[in-house]
Amino acid sequence: MVELNLGLIAIGAGIAIAGTAFAAAIAEKEIGSAAVGAMAEKEELFGKALILTVIPETLVIFGLVVAIMILGLAPAP
């Protein structure tokens, strides 16, 4: 029988990744629309806009690290 603790640990890891993914998506939406508007006026801003669009993805990487750390709390089978 699976323990309740193991299920709660798995749910916590899932929430860590899902929360950071939703936050990154919202941030990318806002930054992306601003970047397209800026590039419509000045095309040479493409490199800066690309970097600013990619930065929120680091949130998901941090979420993955936290999820792996949470899964490390799970007892060995």
C-alpha positions in Angstrom: 0.0 0.0 0.0 1.3 3.5 -0.9 1.8 5.8 2.0 0.0 9.1 2.2 3.4 10.9 2.7 4.7 9.7 -0.7 1.6 11.0 -2.4 1.9 14.4 -0.7 5.5 14.6 -1.7 4.6 13.9 -5.3 1.8 16.5 -5.2 4.3 19.0 -3.8 6.8 18.4 -6.5 4.0 18.8 -9.2 2.9 22.0 -7.6 6.4 23.3 -7.6 6.8 22.8 -11.4 3.2 23.8 -12.3 3.4 27.0 -10.3 6.7 28.1 -11.9 5.5 27.1 -15.3 2.3 29.2 -15.0 4.3 32.2 -13.7 6.8 31.9 -16.5 4.0 31.8 -19.1 2.4 34.9 -17.7 5.7 36.7 -17.6 6.6 35.6 -21.2 3.2 36.8 -22.4 3.8 40.3 -21.0 7.4 40.5 -22.1 6.7 39.1 -25.5 4.0 41.6 -26.4 6.2 44.4 -25.2 9.2 43.1 -27.2 7.2 42.8 -30.4 6.0 46.4 -30.0 9.6 47.6 -29.4 10.9 45.6 -32.4 8.1 47.1 -34.6 9.7 50.5 -33.9 13.4 49.6 -33.8 14.4 46.3 -35.5 17.9 46.4 -33.8 16.3 45.5 -30.5 15.7 41.9 -31.6 18.7 40.5 -29.5 17.7 42.3 -26.3 14.1 41.3 -26.8 15.1 37.6 -27.3 17.1 37.6 -24.1 14.4 39.3 -22.1 11.9 36.7 -23.5 14.0 33.8 -22.4 14.8 35.0 -18.9 11.4 33.8 -17.4 12.3 30.3 -18.4 14.9 30.2 -15.6 11.9 30.2 -13.2 10.9 26.8 -14.6 14.5 25.5 -14.1 14.4 26.7 -10.5 11.0 24.9 -10.1 12.5 21.7 -11.5 15.4 22.0 -9.0 13.0 22.5 -6.1 10.8 19.6 -7.3 13.9 17.3 -7.4 14.8 18.4 -3.9 11.2 17.7 -2.7 11.3 14.2 -4.4 14.6 13.6 -2.5 12.5 13.6 0.7 10.7 10.5 -0.5 11.6 7.3 1.3 13.5 4.7 -0.6 11.4 1.8 -1.7 
